[in-house]
Amino acid sequence: MERSWAGPLPDPRTMAQYEQILPGAADRILAMAETAATGRIKIEERQAEAEISAASTGQGSALFLTICAMIGAAAFFMAGKNIAGGAFLSVPVVMLIRSFITRT
């Protein structure tokens, strides 16, 4: 006969044996498992917050670069430098196309 058990806690029989040998052991084991689970949850929450922050920073940077490129393009077009204006205008257009192509 073979028994197996998976999880953060021992199987109920083993838990009862711990409690028989050392009264209060089951409560301590449960508290330990709860602490470990709470720690993992907090780590996952911090990771999610960091990912959101990084995404917001990236979006802000992309917006800033796009606005700068469009202002530069407008300035070159007004000065009659159509090639330079087209080059500056191509930056936001390429970034927009790239965002749609690489989207998963």
N, C-alpha and C positions, 0 to 999 in steps of 0.2 A: 504494500500500500504506500502511496506517495501523496504528500500534501504540499501544496504551494500557496503562497500568499504574496500579493504585491500591493504596495502602498506605503504611506508614511507611518502607518501604525502596525503593530503586530496583530496577528489574527486573534479573535476573541478568546480562544482557549489559552493562548500564550499570555494574553493580557490578564486573564483571570489568575494564571499561575504567578505572574509578577505580583499581583495584588495579594495573593496568599502569602508569598514569601516576605514581601515588604509592604505592609499596609500604606496606602497613599501613592504607591508607585504608578498605578493606572492614571491617576490625576496628573502626576508629574509628566508622564509620557504624553498624555493628551495636550498638556500645556506646551510641551516642547514642540509637538507637531503643529500646533496653532501658531506658535511664534515663527517657525520656519515658513509656514504658508504666508503669514502676514509679511514677512521679509521679502519673499519672492514677489508678492503683489506690489509692494512699495517700489521695488527695483523696476518692475515692468512699467509702473506709472511714470517713474522718472525717465525711463527710456522713451516712452511715448511723448512726454513733454519736450524732451530734447529734440526729437525728430520734428515735432511741430514747430519748434523755435527755429531749427535749421531751415525748414521749408519756408517759413515766413521771411527769414533773412535773405534767402535766395530769391524769393519773389520780389522783395524790395530792391535788391541790387539789380535785378533784370529790369524792373520798371525804371529805375534811375538811368541805367545805360540806354534804354530805349528812348527816353525823353531827351537825353543828351544827344543821341545820334539824330533824332528828328529835328532838334533845334539846329544842330550843325548842318544838316541837309538843307533846311530852310534858309539859313544864312548863306550857304554857298549858292543856292538857286537864285537868291536875291542879288547876289554879287555877280551873277552871270556865269558862274563856274558850274555848268551842268554836269560835267563828269564827276567832279568832287561831290556835288550834291547827290548824284545818283549813288556814288559809293557809300556815302553816309546813310542814305535812305535804305540801301540794301541790307544794312546791319539789322534794323528791327524786323524787316521782312523775313530775312533768313532765320532770325531767332524765332519768329512766329511759326514759320514752316517747320522748323526743327522741333518745336514743342509738340506739334501735331503728329509728326512722324515718329518721334521717340516715345510717345505716350503709350503706356502699357495697361 
